Amino acid sequence: MKLLTVVLFFTATLIVPTTTSWKIVTIPFCFFKLPFKKPTKRLNVSQFKDTISGGKDFQYYDDVSKHDTKIFAQTQSTLSAPTRSTPQRPWVKRTNLWDKIRKILVATVAGIIGISRFPSTISPSISQISETFHNDVNRWVHMLTIAIAKAQITESRSSISGDFTNRPKIEEQIRSVLTNEHLRAHSYTIVYGPNGIGKTELVDHTAIGLKGVVKILVSSATTREEIIQSLSVQLLRQGVPNLPIYALIQAVKNCGIIPTIIFDVERVISKNIDDPVLGAVRSLSKALAPYCRCIIVLAESNAVLQFGKDKREEFIYVGEMERDEAREMLQKLKTNLTEDEMDFVFSQIGTSPIDLLNLAERVSSTYSVKDYVRDVLFSAENDLVQFYHKPILEALKSHPDGVSPKYFNREMSEGVNLSVPQDVGIAMKASNAIVYRIESGKYMLMSTAHRTALKSYEHGSFKNH
């Protein structure tokens, strides 16, 4: 042991002087630190000895044992030994690979020997830090458990305005997820559909009054940790820094009920299929699915193409309203349209809630129902023009109820295999005219307006273009 100590001691004394780029040099045998300021010029031997022996940058700890003091005295005597008369090569800052390796080795040896020789000095600080962190996590878990158990959605936008129109079929699908008491499949649900179709409104309205329902708006978070941070802000009105995933899982498990977490994902700007925001939401949903219900609401319909590879994923597609539901909505909006005008609107542009809402706001004595339908169809036609995979448009004109990717038998268009929805997805996200129904496995037109506009498509172009 003495031999080992002597060898390591001289190793340290040889290495430390040649690494002037260190801000802190640690000699483990006497367990003190020698902080050095980064030199602005070359440092010779005598200047280095002055710094060691009595410089203002030297710091010595009072709790060093007598044995350590003896070694420190030996260190000083070694450094103060007479130098050779021959000129010394100035010590210059080195940045080569050997210097880096030498620093790592010295730091490693210093840490190992320091902990083994001075357990009473180092161990308490490490255990104290660990205990503090553990206590903080337990405190956050306790607070999150209470907040999750009490969380619920009390109102939705339409419940405040009073113009909500019930959609029994879709609501029943959503309610079956919100009230499911069996988590054996560890599944999570993705709700998707065209923009403005009412996905978020339906989920919120169906969840009103249910206990343990937490909703979080996801817009820019790209990691699970960032989403957890947003979730803590939503529940506690303050962010919890570096809250680990296991702490959130523990809080969910301690609720006493099966909670529901709704991830409302705003429109994704990225045109790529693999979006980091959706990747983070999917990753967190997989981790939480064994312990709670997870619902992901996608603002953009073709964002669903990032899903579908996990058998635990379940899908709910929200399409246009039934005609009876659309009539009820127009009556609540006080449009005063006749039955013939309603039928004309439904047959030409469909029953999308956003279109019906815009119809109620824009139709006036100077702007007729026909004017509004004409403008919607023109916009839909522009969407179809921007979709550059024309073979799919031709197939959908012949089969308006949708076509399977297998229909194209690996046909290529613009360098894209039409039998691979993920490859076609970039074009679908860019044009907003075609949607891939992942639960039925078909390419479909986004709306009735697009179906009407496609009727004027002939020989690779539209009559009005």
N, C-alpha and C positions, 0 to 999 in steps of 0.2 A: 504493500500500500504506500509506503514511503517513497519507493522507487517511482511508482505511478504518479505520486504527487509531485515529485521533483521534475519528472519528464513533462507533465502537463503544465507545471509552473513555468518552466523555461520556454515551453511552446507558446504560452500566453505572452511572455515578455518579449519574445521575438516577433510575434504577430502584431501585437498592439501598436508598436511604434511605426510600423510600415503601413498602417491603414488610417491615414489622417483624414480621410473622407468621412469617417464615422462621427456622428454627432455625440454619441454616448458610447464609451468603452467600459465594459464590465469585466473586472478580474474576479472570478468566482471564489477564489480561495479565502479572501478576506471580506468578500461580500460588500463591496462598496462600488460606487459609480464615479467615473471620471468624465464629466461632460466637457467636450471640446467644442469651441466655436470653429466654424469652418474658416480656415486661414485664407487671408486675402493674398498672401505671398508665400513663397517657399519657406519651409521651416527647417532650420538646422538642428543639430544634436543638442547644443547648449540651450537653445530656446525651448526645445521640448522638455529638457530636464528642469528648466525653470518653471514651466507650467506644472509639472508633476510635483515638484517639491514645495512650492509655495504660492503658485499663481492664484489669481482670484477666481478662476474657474474650477478650483478643486473643492470637493465637498466630502466630508468624512462623517460617518454616522457614529453617534455616541454609544449605540448598543452593540458595537463590535466586541467580541469576546477577546480574552487575553491571548488565546491561541491565534486568533485572526490578527491581532495587533503585532504579534511577533512576525507573522508572515508579511504583514505590511511593511515592517521595518526592514525585512530582508529584501522586499521589492524595492524600497527606496535605496538601500545600499547597492543593490545591483545596478539600478539606473544611475546612481551617482559615482560609479566606478570610473577611474581615469580613462579617458578616451585616447585613441591612438593619435599620434602626431600627424599622421598622414591625413590629407584632406578627406572629409567624409562626403559621400555623395548626398546631396540634399534630398530629403524625402518629398516626393511629388505625389499628388493625388493620382491614384491609378483607378482605371475603370474597366480593366480587362476581365476576362472570364475567370482567371485564377483568383483575382482579388475577391470577386463575388463568391466563389466557392469557399475561399478561406474565411470570409465573414460568416457564411452560413455554418461552417464547421465550428468556429469559435463560439458562436451564439448557442449552438446545440450543446456543445460540451459544457459551456458555462451554465446553461439551464439545468442539465442533468446533474452536474456536481453540486450546483447551488441548492437544488431541492433535496439531494441526498445528504448533504452536509449540514444544511440549516432547515430542517423540516419545521421546527418551531417558529421560524421567522416567516417562511413563505406559505406554508399550508393554511394558516389561519386566514390570510388575506384571500386566498382562492376560495376556501370554503365559505367565507363571509360573502363574497361576491355571488357565489352560487346560491347561497341561502336567500340573499336579497332578491335575486332574479326569480327564484322559485316562489317566494312570497308575493312578488308583484304579479306573476302569472296567475297564481291562485286567486288573487284579489280581482283581476280582470275577468277570470272565468266565472266567479261568483256574480259579478255585476252583469255580465253578458247573459248568464243563465236567467236571471230575473227579468232582464229586458226582453229576451226572446220569448219567454213564457207569456209576457203581458202584451207583446206586439200584436197589432191587428190593423186591418184596413177599415176605416170608419166611413169613408165616402169615396165616390168617384166623380169625375167631371160631370157626367150626365146626371148623376144622382143629385148634384147641386142645382143644375139647370132644369132638371125635371123632364128632359127630352130623351131619356134612355128608352130604347125599344128592345123588348125581350126577344132573344133568339134561342128558343128552347133546346134545339138540337145541339148547338155548340156549347151552350151553358151546361148541359147535362154532361158532356165530355169533360169539361173543365172541372165541374163539381166532383166527378168521380175521382179525379186526381187529388183534389184538395181534401177529400174526406177519406182517402184510402188509408186503412189502418195496417196494411201489410207491406213491409219493406223487404221481403225476402228476395225479390228479384233485383233489388238495388238499382232500380231503373230511375231515369229522370226524363222529363217531358219537354219537348220543343214545340212551341206554338209559333206558327209562321203563316204568311199570306201576303197579299199585295199591300202596298202602302195605303194608309187611310181606310183600311177595311174594318177597323175597330177591335184589333187584337187586345191591346192593353186595356181598353175600356171594358171588354167582356171579362177579362181575368180579374180586374179590380172589382167590378160589380158583383161577380160571383163569389169573391172572397170576403165581401163585407160581413163583419160580425164574427168571423171565424177567429179563434184564438191561435196565437203562435204563428201568425203570418207576417213575415218580414219581406219587404220589397226594397230592392236596391237598384238604382239607376246606374247602368254601366255605360260609359261613353269613351273614356280614354285609358282606363287601366289596362295594362298589358301583362300583368303577372298576377298570380294568386294572392301574393302578399299585398299588392295595391288594392285588390278588391276587398280583402279582409280589412284593410285600413278604412276603406270607404264604408264597409259594413259596420265597423265599430263607431264611426262618426254618426251613421244613421241611427244606431241604437242608443248610444251613450252621449250623443251631442259633443263628443270629443274623440280625437284620434288616439288609438293605442299603438305606440311605436313598436314595430318588430314583433307583433303578436303572432306566435307560431300557429300553424294549422291545427296541431293537436289540441291547443287551448280552445279554439272555436268548436272543434268536434266534441270536446269534453263539456262545453257549455250547452251544446245541443242535446247531448245525452242526459244531462242533469235536469232538463226542463220538466220532466214528469209527463209531458205530452209529446206527440210527434209533430214538430213544427214544420212550417213550409217556408222555403226561401224562394222568392221570385226575382229572377235576374231580368230586368227590362233593358235589353241591349238596344241602344239608339242606332240610328242609321250608320253603317260602317262606311267610311270614306274610301278605304282601300279597295281597289278593283281586283286584287288578287284573291284567289279562293281561300288560301291559308292566311287568315287574318289573325294577328296576335291577340286582339281583344277577345275574339270568339274562342281562341285556343285557351286563354286564361279562364274564361267562364266555364268551358267544357271541363277543364282540368279540376277546377274547384267543385263542380257538380259531381264529378266522379268520386271525389274524396268524401263528399257529404252525403251522397245518395244512400249509403247503408244506414244512416241515422236520421234522415229527415226527407221530406218531399222537396224536390228541386224542379222548378219550372223556369224555362228559358224562353222569353218572348223576343222574337226577332223582328226588328222594324223593317228590315229588307228581306224580301221573300227568298231570293236566291242565295242568301247567306246560309240557307239550310244545306247547301252543297258541302259545307265543311263538316257536316254530321253524316250519320248513316253507316259508319263503319263499326259502331259498337252495338251489339245486340241488346244492350240495356236501354238504348234510346227509344222513346216512344214519341209519336208525332201527332199533332192536331193541326189540321189545315183550316184556316178561317177564310171562306170565300164570300161571294156576294150574298146579300140577304134574300130570303124568300119574298115573293111579290106581296104577300099579305103583310109581312113585316115592313117592307118598304112603304106600302100605303099608310100604315100606322105612323111611320116616322114622318112622312110628308104632312100628315094631318097634324101631328104635334108641332111641326115647324110652321104651321099655318100658311101653307102655300096657296090654298084655294084652287088647286089644279083640278080639272075635270077628269073623269075616268078615262076618257079617250087620250087626254094629254099624258096621264100617268102611264097608260099602256104603251104609248109611243116612246116615252122615255125609257121604260123598262126593256122594250124590244130592241132599241137602238144602242143604248149605252150601258144598260144593266142597272143593278141596284146597289152599287157600292155606296156606303154611307157618306164618304167624302164627296162623291159626285152629287148625291141628293142634297147634302148640306150646302154646297156651292150653288146648286140650282135654286134653292130657297132664298139665298142671299142675293143672287144676281138677276133673276127674272123680274122684270118690271114692265111698265107700259111702253118703254122704248127698247126693251131687250126681251124678246119672246122665248118661249120654250124651244122652238125650232132653231133659233140663233144659238142657244146654249148647246143643244145637241150637235149642231154643225161644228162648233168650236172644239168640243170634246172629241169628235171623230177625227178632226184634222190633227189634233195632238196625238191621238192613237196611231194614225197613219204615219206620222213622223217617227214614232217609236219603232214601227215596223221597218221603216226605211233604214234606220240606224242599225238594225240587226242584220249583220252581213253574211249569215249562213242561210242563203236563199233556199237550199234544198229542204230545210226544216219548215220554212214558210209554205212551200209548195205542198209538203206532206200534210201540214195542218189545215190547209185550205180544203184538201180532199177528206181529211179526218178531223173535223173541228172538235171532237171530244178528246183529242190527244193522241200522240203516237209514242211508241216505245223506242228507246235507243236502238234496240235490236232491228227495228224496221230499216235502218240505214245500212246495216251489214258492213260496218267499218268504212263507210264512204267518207272521203276526205273533202273538206271545204276550207279554203284559206289555210291549208296546212294543219287543220284540226280534224281529229277523228270524231265524227258525229255520233258514234256509238258510245262515247265516253262523256257523260254529263258534266264531270268536273272540268274537262277541257273546253266544252261549250259554255261553261258557266261564266267565263270572262265576258263573252259577248252578251250573255243574258243580263249580267249586272250592268253593262254599259247602256243597253237599250231600254230595259224595263218593259219589254213587250212579251217575253216568253218566261214561263216559270216551270221549273222541274218539280213535279209532284213526287216527292221522295217515297211516300207511303204507297203510291200506286205505280211508281216507276214510269212516268210518262212526261213528255214535253207537252205543255198546254199553253194556250193563249192566256195572257194575264187577266183579261176582262172581256165582257160582252162587247165593249166598244172596240177592242182590238179584233174581235171576231167579225164585227160588222165592217170594219175598215179593210180587213183582209179580203173581203169579197171583190174589191176592186183591183186586186193583185192579179196580173196576167203577164206571162212570159218574162218574169224576172223584174217587173217594174209595176208601179201604180199608175192608174190613169191620170191622176192629178199631179204627177211628178214627171 
